[in-house]
């Protein structure tokens, strides 16, 4: 059974930092591309960052230069380091693991990030 468990969300002031973690189990983690999405109330879920199994990273334009995605295959964990946070970064952040070549994908339950003074 695949499980993705996010952690690290919380309340932070504008300009602050948070590091999100997503611990994966039940899948061959090192062979999966991993993604972080976010969703604000009333809006569609958007892709924030991707790290491939080979370590290549891509980012939503709005977070480039501020967010960094990384992975630790020994710990089956993917991270999202978020710096210089803005109020518009506030959302529920979800970890995602798509099964390559299929329409199957796994989701965590999300972790809430609130950016407010």
Phi and psi restraints in degrees (value plus and minus 20) as a CYANA .aco file:
   2 UNK   PHI     -99.8   -59.8
   2 UNK   PSI     114.0   154.0
   3 UNK   PHI    -154.0  -114.0
   3 UNK   PSI     115.4   155.4
   4 UNK   PHI    -142.7  -102.7
   4 UNK   PSI     102.9   142.9
   5 UNK   PHI    -144.1  -104.1
   5 UNK   PSI      93.6   133.6
   6 UNK   PHI    -108.2   -68.2
   6 UNK   PSI     133.1   173.1
   7 UNK   PHI    -174.4  -134.4
   7 UNK   PSI     147.7   187.7
   8 UNK   PHI      83.9   123.9
   8 UNK   PSI     -25.6    14.4
   9 UNK   PHI     -91.3   -51.3
   9 UNK   PSI     150.0   190.0
  10 UNK   PHI     142.6   182.6
  10 UNK   PSI    -187.3  -147.3
  11 UNK   PHI    -117.4   -77.4
  11 UNK   PSI     109.9   149.9
  12 UNK   PHI    -159.9  -119.9
  12 UNK   PSI     129.2   169.2
  13 UNK   PHI     -98.2   -58.2
  13 UNK   PSI     134.4   174.4
  14 UNK   PHI     -73.0   -33.0
  14 UNK   PSI     116.6   156.6
  15 UNK   PHI      71.0   111.0
  15 UNK   PSI     -29.9    10.1
  16 UNK   PHI    -103.9   -63.9
  16 UNK   PSI    -195.6  -155.6
  17 UNK   PHI    -152.2  -112.2
  17 UNK   PSI     132.3   172.3
  18 UNK   PHI    -163.9  -123.9
  18 UNK   PSI     131.9   171.9
  19 UNK   PHI    -141.7  -101.7
  19 UNK   PSI      98.4   138.4
  20 UNK   PHI    -110.8   -70.8
  20 UNK   PSI     126.8   166.8
  21 UNK   PHI    -145.9  -105.9
  21 UNK   PSI     129.8   169.8
  22 UNK   PHI    -155.1  -115.1
  22 UNK   PSI      91.0   131.0
  23 UNK   PHI    -113.7   -73.7
  23 UNK   PSI     105.4   145.4
  24 UNK   PHI    -128.1   -88.1
  24 UNK   PSI     126.5   166.5
  25 UNK   PHI    -167.4  -127.4
  25 UNK   PSI     136.8   176.8
  26 UNK   PHI      61.9   101.9
  26 UNK   PSI      -9.0    31.0
  27 UNK   PHI    -166.1  -126.1
  27 UNK   PSI     136.2   176.2
  28 UNK   PHI     -94.9   -54.9
  28 UNK   PSI      63.0   103.0
  29 UNK   PHI     -71.6   -31.6
  29 UNK   PSI     -66.0   -26.0
  30 UNK   PHI     -83.6   -43.6
  30 UNK   PSI     -40.1    -0.1
  31 UNK   PHI    -114.3   -74.3
  31 UNK   PSI     -22.0    18.0
  32 UNK   PHI    -117.9   -77.9
  32 UNK   PSI     117.3   157.3
  33 UNK   PHI     -88.0   -48.0
  33 UNK   PSI     126.4   166.4
  34 UNK   PHI    -146.5  -106.5
  34 UNK   PSI     125.9   165.9
  35 UNK   PHI    -154.5  -114.5
  35 UNK   PSI     132.0   172.0
  36 UNK   PHI    -135.5   -95.5
  36 UNK   PSI     110.2   150.2
  37 UNK   PHI    -136.4   -96.4
  37 UNK   PSI     145.3   185.3
  38 UNK   PHI    -162.0  -122.0
  38 UNK   PSI     135.5   175.5
  39 UNK   PHI    -164.8  -124.8
  39 UNK   PSI     105.8   145.8
  40 UNK   PHI    -114.7   -74.7
  40 UNK   PSI     134.2   174.2
  41 UNK   PHI     -75.3   -35.3
  41 UNK   PSI     111.2   151.2
  42 UNK   PHI      59.0    99.0
  42 UNK   PSI     -16.3    23.7
  43 UNK   PHI    -142.8  -102.8
  43 UNK   PSI     141.9   181.9
  44 UNK   PHI     -95.0   -55.0
  44 UNK   PSI     133.3   173.3
  45 UNK   PHI     -87.8   -47.8
  45 UNK   PSI     116.4   156.4
  46 UNK   PHI    -144.3  -104.3
  46 UNK   PSI     126.5   166.5
  47 UNK   PHI     -98.4   -58.4
  47 UNK   PSI     104.8   144.8
  48 UNK   PHI    -116.9   -76.9
  48 UNK   PSI     -66.8   -26.8
  49 UNK   PHI    -178.5  -138.5
  49 UNK   PSI     129.5   169.5
  50 UNK   PHI    -151.8  -111.8
  50 UNK   PSI     121.9   161.9
  51 UNK   PHI    -149.0  -109.0
  51 UNK   PSI     104.3   144.3
  52 UNK   PHI     -97.7   -57.7
  52 UNK   PSI     151.1   191.1
  53 UNK   PHI     -81.2   -41.2
  53 UNK   PSI     -46.4    -6.4
  54 UNK   PHI    -108.5   -68.5
  54 UNK   PSI     -23.4    16.6
  55 UNK   PHI      78.1   118.1
  55 UNK   PSI     -16.3    23.7
  56 UNK   PHI     -94.2   -54.2
  56 UNK   PSI     116.1   156.1
  57 UNK   PHI    -137.9   -97.9
  57 UNK   PSI     126.9   166.9
  58 UNK   PHI    -158.7  -118.7
  58 UNK   PSI     134.2   174.2
  59 UNK   PHI    -158.5  -118.5
  59 UNK   PSI     131.0   171.0
  60 UNK   PHI     -81.4   -41.4
  60 UNK   PSI     118.1   158.1
  61 UNK   PHI     -74.1   -34.1
  61 UNK   PSI     -57.0   -17.0
  62 UNK   PHI     -86.6   -46.6
  62 UNK   PSI     -36.2     3.8
  63 UNK   PHI    -135.2   -95.2
  63 UNK   PSI     -22.9    17.1
  64 UNK   PHI     -78.8   -38.8
  64 UNK   PSI     115.0   155.0
  65 UNK   PHI      65.9   105.9
  65 UNK   PSI     -32.1     7.9
  66 UNK   PHI    -135.6   -95.6
  66 UNK   PSI     -54.2   -14.2
  67 UNK   PHI    -128.1   -88.1
  67 UNK   PSI     127.5   167.5
  68 UNK   PHI    -155.1  -115.1
  68 UNK   PSI     105.3   145.3
  69 UNK   PHI    -117.9   -77.9
  69 UNK   PSI     121.1   161.1
  70 UNK   PHI    -169.4  -129.4
  70 UNK   PSI     148.8   188.8
  71 UNK   PHI    -162.4  -122.4
  71 UNK   PSI     132.0   172.0
  72 UNK   PHI    -146.2  -106.2
  72 UNK   PSI      79.8   119.8
  73 UNK   PHI     -87.4   -47.4
  73 UNK   PSI     -46.1    -6.1
  74 UNK   PHI     -87.9   -47.9
  74 UNK   PSI     -47.0    -7.0
  75 UNK   PHI    -126.0   -86.0
  75 UNK   PSI     -17.6    22.4
  76 UNK   PHI      32.1    72.1
  76 UNK   PSI      24.2    64.2
  77 UNK   PHI    -153.6  -113.6
  77 UNK   PSI     119.4   159.4
  78 UNK   PHI    -135.9   -95.9
  78 UNK   PSI     125.1   165.1
  79 UNK   PHI    -141.9  -101.9
  79 UNK   PSI     136.5   176.5
  80 UNK   PHI    -154.4  -114.4
  80 UNK   PSI      85.6   125.6
  81 UNK   PHI    -105.4   -65.4
  81 UNK   PSI     102.8   142.8
  82 UNK   PHI    -139.0   -99.0
  82 UNK   PSI      96.4   136.4
  83 UNK   PHI    -136.3   -96.3
  83 UNK   PSI     143.6   183.6
  84 UNK   PHI      29.4    69.4
  84 UNK   PSI      28.4    68.4
  85 UNK   PHI     -84.5   -44.5
  85 UNK   PSI     123.6   163.6
  86 UNK   PHI    -138.0   -98.0
  86 UNK   PSI     137.6   177.6
  87 UNK   PHI     -74.7   -34.7
  87 UNK   PSI     -52.6   -12.6
  88 UNK   PHI     -94.7   -54.7
  88 UNK   PSI     -26.3    13.7
  89 UNK   PHI    -103.2   -63.2
  89 UNK   PSI     -29.9    10.1
  90 UNK   PHI     -83.4   -43.4
  90 UNK   PSI     109.2   149.2
  91 UNK   PHI    -199.0  -159.0
  91 UNK   PSI     153.5   193.5
  92 UNK   PHI    -108.9   -68.9
  92 UNK   PSI     107.6   147.6
  93 UNK   PHI    -122.8   -82.8
  93 UNK   PSI     111.0   151.0
  94 UNK   PHI    -139.8   -99.8
  94 UNK   PSI     121.1   161.1
  95 UNK   PHI    -112.0   -72.0
  95 UNK   PSI     121.1   161.1
  96 UNK   PHI    -158.4  -118.4
  96 UNK   PSI     119.8   159.8
  97 UNK   PHI    -151.4  -111.4
  97 UNK   PSI      81.7   121.7
  98 UNK   PHI    -102.9   -62.9
  98 UNK   PSI     117.5   157.5
  99 UNK   PHI    -102.9   -62.9
  99 UNK   PSI      93.8   133.8
 100 UNK   PHI     -76.0   -36.0
 100 UNK   PSI     115.1   155.1
 101 UNK   PHI      60.5   100.5
 101 UNK   PSI     -14.8    25.2
 102 UNK   PHI    -154.4  -114.4
 102 UNK   PSI     156.3   196.3
 103 UNK   PHI    -115.5   -75.5
 103 UNK   PSI     -11.9    28.1
 104 UNK   PHI    -103.2   -63.2
 104 UNK   PSI     115.1   155.1
 105 UNK   PHI    -168.6  -128.6
 105 UNK   PSI     131.9   171.9
 106 UNK   PHI    -133.1   -93.1
 106 UNK   PSI     124.2   164.2
 107 UNK   PHI    -148.7  -108.7
 107 UNK   PSI     125.3   165.3
 108 UNK   PHI    -104.3   -64.3
 108 UNK   PSI     159.6   199.6
 109 UNK   PHI    -109.6   -69.6
 109 UNK   PSI     -29.4    10.6
 110 UNK   PHI      76.6   116.6
 110 UNK   PSI     137.5   177.5
 111 UNK   PHI    -157.0  -117.0
 111 UNK   PSI     115.3   155.3
 112 UNK   PHI    -106.9   -66.9
 112 UNK   PSI     109.4   149.4
 113 UNK   PHI    -133.3   -93.3
 113 UNK   PSI     103.9   143.9
 114 UNK   PHI    -138.5   -98.5
 114 UNK   PSI     107.7   147.7
 115 UNK   PHI    -138.5   -98.5
 115 UNK   PSI      88.3   128.3
 116 UNK   PHI    -179.4  -139.4
 116 UNK   PSI     127.7   167.7
